[in-house]
């Protein structure tokens, strides 16, 4: 038996060897293919998780922008409210009304009643709608000076209330875009470091594991890069808009409001269509009457200080405390502090802070900034006029015949008869509301526009939800100069220790495709560039 088996094996040894080789090769090939499939599956899973992590970082950065705007908004609102005290004017008008009623009380109830009909409704609207008690404000001229007449007070109240609400809208829009630019420029370095860490191959002992590096612990060294002091000084430049830039915007808005609304009496009835036209007229004078004028309007002067004032802004904001070269003279009256020179000066002409400021200025002067700013303003003004004033004060006219033209409803100043297809249709005139009542709603809404203490701010939330281009603009900034930064980080290990300003962020393509698709494509493109560069460098 054994010998027969040996003879059989000897005769078929070639076939057996070939079969064993085929089986072995098939097994090895199968194991190789299975290994490649598992490796590809793990790589795809790692890429998917890494992309989700990067997307989460981007979304968290945009949420931080909104929170930052709400944190800065109370300071801006307080400054504007102090410059434009509508409540003080309201209180003066209330005092004049009380004096008139007191004088009329001795002349009979009929005369007192007729005097009360003039502005009781509008004044009560101002009183109940104000979030600040008017009694807190002193009355101008009550200490012996010349007091203003009722007409002067009403004219001042008209201009001041409209100017205050419009100024807050302009400043809120500028602050929103400026904060997006600042935090996304700073978040770009942190984003890049996270992408590089996720794109690196795992250590040899952990080849089959998925490891994500987390920089979200809030530490100083990983938050927005490593140069914390530069970041802090850079973010401080929003102080200029909150304390100085707003005053320039307010002066420009007030001049436009006086020109448009100056000749309108507070008792004059205004239709919704005319109100919208008046608001558009103010916007044209502030932003520009045509598309070319809007793009020619530069907002940089309101948002960032001139170069010769940058150090003063850092000192006034409290970020830099200058040390005096010599102790102050106790005998001096302290009226000339400029004679005491500082021993340490902050040079903003070079370095990473200069690159960040220059890049920010370039973004603010870009046409894309103007476009996004106009979209934000359109959303906020529409929310104020259409959603608040018109819906609250203007009843919608109901035509008596359903087939009456809608255009005739909106354009008819008075009830009239329209003949159409031998049918007689009565079209009511467009309703009118006194300007004084409109001012009362605008005064109340000014507090809502500047609301940063009780989030959410409905104007900011509405604008961010409607203007998707804002997120696309942030994505372009957030993922800019990826290839250049990867090359620098690969050739210079110390490249991550400082902030590198981009050589120019291409934001002109914002709006060429849907915002959601653009955000995804930018994040995907940045990930592809980093992973491709990482593979090429190995």
HELIX and SHEET records of a PDB file:
HELIX    1   1 UNK A    2  UNK A   11  1                                  10    
HELIX    2   2 UNK A   13  UNK A   83  1                                  71    
HELIX    3   3 UNK A   86  UNK A  104  1                                  19    
HELIX    4   4 UNK A  109  UNK A  116  1                                   8    
HELIX    5   5 UNK A  120  UNK A  129  1                                  10    
HELIX    6   6 UNK A  134  UNK A  136  5                                   3    
HELIX    7   7 UNK A  150  UNK A  199  1                                  50    
HELIX    8   8 UNK A  204  UNK A  206  5                                   3    
HELIX    9   9 UNK A  228  UNK A  236  1                                   9    
HELIX   10  10 UNK A  238  UNK A  240  1                                   3    
HELIX   11  11 UNK A  241  UNK A  245  3                                   5    
HELIX   12  12 UNK A  246  UNK A  261  1                                  16    
HELIX   13  13 UNK A  272  UNK A  287  1                                  16    
HELIX   14  14 UNK A  291  UNK A  296  1                                   6    
HELIX   15  15 UNK A  300  UNK A  303  1                                   4    
HELIX   16  16 UNK A  307  UNK A  309  5                                   3    
HELIX   17  17 UNK A  310  UNK A  316  1                                   7    
HELIX   18  18 UNK A  337  UNK A  339  5                                   3    
HELIX   19  19 UNK A  351  UNK A  364  1                                  14    
HELIX   20  20 UNK A  367  UNK A  382  1                                  16    
HELIX   21  21 UNK A  383  UNK A  390  3                                   8    
HELIX   22  22 UNK A  391  UNK A  393  1                                   3    
HELIX   23  23 UNK A  406  UNK A  411  1                                   6    
HELIX   24  24 UNK A  435  UNK A  449  1                                  15    
HELIX   25  25 UNK A  458  UNK A  466  1                                   9    
HELIX   26  26 UNK A  469  UNK A  478  1                                  10    
HELIX   27  27 UNK A  482  UNK A  491  1                                  10    
HELIX   28  28 UNK A  493  UNK A  497  5                                   5    
HELIX   29  29 UNK A  515  UNK A  537  1                                  23    
SHEET    1   A 2 UNK A 269  UNK A 271  0                                        
SHEET    2   A 2 UNK A 432  UNK A 434 -1                                        
SHEET    1   B 2 UNK A 416  UNK A 420  0                                        
SHEET    2   B 2 UNK A 423  UNK A 427 -1                                        
END                                                                             
